[in-house]
Amino acid sequence: MQQIAPGQPVAGENKVSVATMLTGMITLIVVMGMGRFSLTPQIPLMIADGHLSLSSAGVLAAMNYIGYLFGALHVSRIRTQHARYLKVGLLATTLVTLLSGFTNAFALQCLFRFIAGIGGAWALIIVTSWTQMVLASYQAPRMSAAVFSGPGIGITLTGILAWLMSETHFHANQAWLVYGFVAFAGALLVWKALPKSLPTRQQTQQSEPVSRDLKCLLAAYTLAGFGYILPATFLSQMAHSLFAQGQLAAFFWPLFGLSAVAGVLLVIAFAARLNTRISLAMTLLMQGLGVATVVLMPDAQGLLISTVIIGLAFLSIMQLSMKMAREVSQGNLAKTVALLTSGYATGQLIGPLVSSLSVHFLGSLQPALLLAAAGLVVGGSVIYFGIRSR
């Protein structure tokens, strides 16, 4: 009989690990790629169709982040029924993405973005906690890290769809329907694989006081949410302002998604050899440089460089922050993830509001982008100097 080395996963465990990883990835593709980040390529379409202005686009984006913050705060307080909230969040996000194609009313679009934010937060936090716990129990750290590529794959998919739809001159309503149907297909694919309940230890662990290191991580992660959200929200619109003619503008959003996936793969490849604190601090500083580049080089070359740098850092920051959270906290994982996500959502909420004020009073997004870049630099400094070396 073949001997199995201690700690070596058996075939059944490998199947469970792969199934868990794929379920997490596809769930994040649906709720983040389709439900949330489809708004980025939709903004120039909705503006072109006369349904939005650049200022009202910031308000619409903010409604999504208000819902996201509400959902994150709610998850941090629930003690049971996590699996039910995960399924409701996935279903709600899918439905409102589809329903967005049936109305041009700004108030309804704001309501749909709000619901998508709540559902997205429920699904993201719970599926992330579930996959991290299950894959940790099977000693599959690379699969655990790979789950975070889901939003990047989703962004790439929305970008490719947006490019194909721009080729065929789809209107915003038609595009919403396409994103909605793709989200529905993804939700249907993973529905039966979603957990019926979270592991018992998730619901019985006692909460612990928030440590100084976790407070520093929370502050930096909040600044990360604020720092990245403006380019992530308005990237497609900035590209369209540079390339009014032709299809080059549609290229930047899938490039952002591919860069985000590449960033996750780089972390998977090198994270074991690098200090998490230093890696996270440097990645925040790198993203700050990327955000500043789009202002300092306001041309196609600057936008290309900025897109790649911000994309590389986007999910890497999320991935490294969750790894850092496990290092600085021994408490309930779902509550820790919810706490960090609440901070991230707060930063994301502030971003579009600042952009609306910047456009209204200064006539440009550039002051808001410079403020976002500064926030990322401060966040990196907080991680580097504020968290004790481990």
N, C-alpha and C positions, 0 to 999 in steps of 0.2 A: 504493500500500500504506500502511495506517495505521501511523504511527510510534508506538513505545512509549517513554514517557519513562524516563530512567535511574532504576532502583530501583522502577519501577512493576510490580507483579506481573501476570503474564499470567493468562489464564483458568484454565489447568491448575494454576498455583500457587495460585490462589484456591480451587479445588476441594480441593486437598490441605490447605490451611490450615483450611478449614471442616471437612473430614472429621477432621483431627487434633484440632481443638478439640472437636467433638462426641464423638469417641471418649474423650477425656480427661474431659469432663464426665460422660458416662454411666457411665464406670468409677468415678468418684468418687461418683456418685449411688448406685451399687450397694454399694461397699465401705464408704462412710462413712454415707450416708443410711439404707440398709437394714441393712447388716451391723453397723454400730456404733451409730448414734444411734437406731435403733428401740428400743434398750434403755430410753431415757428415757420414752416413753409406755407401755412395757411394765411398768415398775416399779410404778405404782399398780395395774395389773391383776394382777400377780403377788402383790402384797401383799393385794389384795382376795380373790384365790383361795386365800390361805393358804400360798403357796409361798415367801414372803419376808417379812422384817421390814425396817424402815428401816435397821437396822444391817447385816444380811446383804446388803441391796441394795448397800451401799458395798463390801462384799467382792466381790460379783459384778462390779461395775463395775471394781474394781481388777484382777481377773483379765484383763479385756479390755486394760487398760493395761499389765499385765505382758507380755502377748503382743505388744502394740504396740511396747513398748520392745525386746523380744527381736528382733522383726522388723526394727526400725530399725537396731539394732546389727549384725545379720546383713548387711543390705544394704550397710552401710558397709565391709564386709570382702570382699564378693564381687567378682571381677574379670571373670567371664564369665557367660553364661546369664541375663542380666537379663530378657530377654523371656520366658524360660521361667518365672522366678519371678513375673513379672507375671501370667501366665495362671494359674499354680498358686494365687497369692494370691487372684485374682478368683474362681476356682472353689471354693476352700476356704471363703472367706467366704460364698459363696452357699449351699453345702451345709450348713454348720453353722447358718446362719440357718433353713433349712428343717427341719433335724433337731431344732432347739430346740422345735418344736411337738409332738414325739412323746414328751417326757419331762417329768416334774416334779421329778426328782432334782436336788438342789442341786449335787452333785458333778459331774454330767454338764453341767449348765448352766454351771458354772464352766469346765469343759474346753472347751465350745463357745465361750464368750466368749474364752478364751485363744487358741484357734485362729483365731477371727475377728480378734483383735488382730494376730497374726502375719501373716495373709493381707492384712489391711487395710494394714499398714505396707509390706509388699512392694509391693502394688499402688499405693498412694498415692505413695510415693517414686519408683518407677520410672516410672509414667505421668506424674507431674509433671515429672521430669527430661526424659523423651522429648518431651513436648509443648512444654516451654520451649525445648529445643534446635531442634526442627523449626520452630516458629513464629518463633523468632528468625532462623533462616536465611531465612525468607520475609518478614522484616520486617513481622510482624503482631503488634505489642505488645498491641493491644486484645484480639485473640483469645486471646493468651497469658494475659492477665489474666482473661478470661472463663472460662477453665477452672476457676478457683477458685470459681466460683459453683456447681459441681457438688454439694458437700456441702450448701450452703444449699437448693438445689432438692430434694435428697434428704430433708432435714429437713422441708421443707414438705410433700413427698409423704407421708412417714411420719405427719406431723401430720394431714393430711387423711384418710388411711386410718384413723388412730386415732380420729378424730372419727366417721367413718362406722361403724366397728366398735362404738364406744360407743353409737351410736344403735340398733344391732341387738343389743346386749348380748353381744358376743363375749367368750369367755374368753381367757386369756393364750395357751393352746396354739393356739387357732384363729387368733389374731392373728399368732403366729410363722409359721404356715403361709402366711398372706397375704403377709407381708413376704418370706418365702422365695421364693414364686412370682414376686413382682414382681422380686426380685433376679435370679432365674433368667432371666426375660424380658429384663432389661437386659443380663446377661452374654451371652446368646445374640445380642442385637442387635449388640454390638461385637466379638464373638469374632474374626471374620475380619479386622476392621480393626486389631486390635492389632499392634504391630510384631513382625516376625520376629527382629529384632536391633536393638540400639541403635547409633547412629552410631559409626563406628570411633574417632573422636576421644575419645568418652566412655570408651573402654577403654584408651587409650594415653596419655592425659595423665598427667603425673607429679604426684604429690601435693605440696602446698606446706605449709610450717609454718603452724599456726593463728595468725593475726595477732591483735593486741590488740583491734582493732575487731570481729573475728569472735568472739572470746571474750566481749566485751560483748554482742554480739547473741545468742550462745548463752545467756548468763545471763538476759537479758531474755526470750527466747523460752521458756526453762524456766519462768520465773515466769508467763508468759502461759498456759502449759499448766496450771499449778497454779491460776491465778486464775479461769479461765473454767469449769473442769470441774465444780465443785460445782453452780452454777446450771444448767449444761447437762445434768447428770445428774439433778438432782432438781427441775427446773422443773415437770414435769408433776405430781409428787407434791405440791409446794408449792401448785400451782393446785387440786388435788383437796382439799387440806386447807382451802382458802378456800371452795370451792364443792362442798360435799358432795352437794348436790342439783343436778339439771339438767346441761346439757352445756357450760356456760361454761368449765369447766376444760380441755376438749379444744381450746379456741380458742388457748391460749397457745403450744403447741408449733409449729403451723404459722405463727403470728405471728413466732416466733423465726426460723424458716427464711426467711420472706419478708424480715425485717429483715436477715438475713445476706446475702441476694442483693442487696438494696438497697445494703448497704455496699460490696459488690464493684463495683456499677455506679457508685457515687460515686467510688471510687478510680479506675476506668477513666476517668471524666469529668474528674477534676481532678488526677490524679497527675503528669501531665506539667508542670503549672504549679507544683507544690509540692515542697518539699524532702523527700526520703524520710525522713531522720532525724527531722525535726521532726514530720512527719505520723505516723510510727510511734509516737513518744513521746506525742503528744497522744491518739492512738487508745487506747494502753494506759491512760493516765490516765482517759479517758472510760469505758473498760470497768470500771476500778476503781470509778468513781462509780456505774456501773450495778449492780455487785455489792453495793456498800454500801447502795444505795437499798432493796433488798429487805429489809434489816435495819432501816434507819432509818424506813421506811414499811411496816410489816408488815400491809398491807391490799391490797385489790384494785387500788387506784390505784398503789400502790408496785410491785406485781408487774407491772402493765402497763408502767409507765415502765422498770422494770428489764429486762423482756423485750426491749423495743425497743432500748434502749441496748446491752445485751450482744450482742444479735443483730447490730446495725449494726457493732460492733467485731470480732466473732468472726472472720469470714473476711478482713476488711480487714487484721487483724494478720498473718494467715498470708500474705496477698498482699504486703503491704508488707515483711514480713520476708524473703521470697524475693527481692524486688527489692533490698532492702538487702544481702542476701548476695551478689548479683551485683556490687554496687558495691564491697564491701569484700574480695572474694576473687576471684582469677583461676584458682583450681584446678578440679579435677574437680567438675562440677556435682552429679552424683549423690551423691558423697561429702559435699559440703557440705550438700545437702538431708538426707541421712541423719544427719549430725551434728546438725543443728538439730532434726530430727524426734526423735532420741534424747533430746535435752534436753526437748522438748515432752512426749514420752511419760513422761519421769521426773516432770515436774511433774504430769501427769495421774494418774500412779500414786499420788503422794503425796496428792493431793486426796481421793479416796474413803477412804483410810486415815485421814486427819485427820477426815473427816466421821464415820466409825465411832467414833473415839475421842471426838469431840465429843458425839455422841448417847449413847454409853455412859456417859461420866463427867459430862456437863453436861446431858444430857437435851434437847439442842437442836442444830440445825444452825447457829444464828446465830453462835456464836464462830468456827466454821470459815469461814463466809462473810466475816466481818470480816477474818480472817487472809488470805483469798484476795484481798479488795479491797486490803489493804495490799501484798500481793505484786505486784499489777498496778501500783500507784503506784511501788513500788521499781523495777520493770521499766522503766517509762516514764522514770524518772530516770536509770537506767543508760544508756539509749539517748541521751537528751538530753545528758548530761554526759560520758559515757564514750566515745562515738564521735566521731571528728574530723569537723568539718563538711566537706561535699563540694559 
